[in-house]
Amino acid sequence: MRTAYGAGAGQGRGRSRTDLKVYGMKDDASAQTVRDALARLDGVTEVRLDILSRRVSVSHAGLPGIPQTICETLRNIGFRALQKA
């Protein structure tokens, strides 16, 4: 199942994307928890989820520290995230 949140679809100037594998995201309820937590972060414009592969793609402002904030937020709500290179 793939779902998306947000208005920004492109990688415009000053935009970045962080791709993660999120362990513990196994159903619609856990995906909604992940989506809601990430959508509240400053600078996040879009959250895309694929529950079956446990992948999350977050489009956000191209500011330093946002990828770390994303991973920390997921840890704080009980998920383990590995950032894709």
HELIX and SHEET records of a PDB file:
HELIX    1   1 ASP A   28  ALA A   39  1                                  12    
HELIX    2   2 ILE A   66  ASN A   76  1                                  11    
SHEET    1   A 5 ARG A   2  GLY A   6  0                                        
SHEET    2   A 5 VAL A  44  ASP A  50 -1                                        
SHEET    3   A 5 ARG A  55  ALA A  61 -1                                        
SHEET    4   A 5 ARG A  15  TYR A  23 -1                                        
SHEET    5   A 5 ARG A  80  GLN A  83 -1                                        
END                                                                             
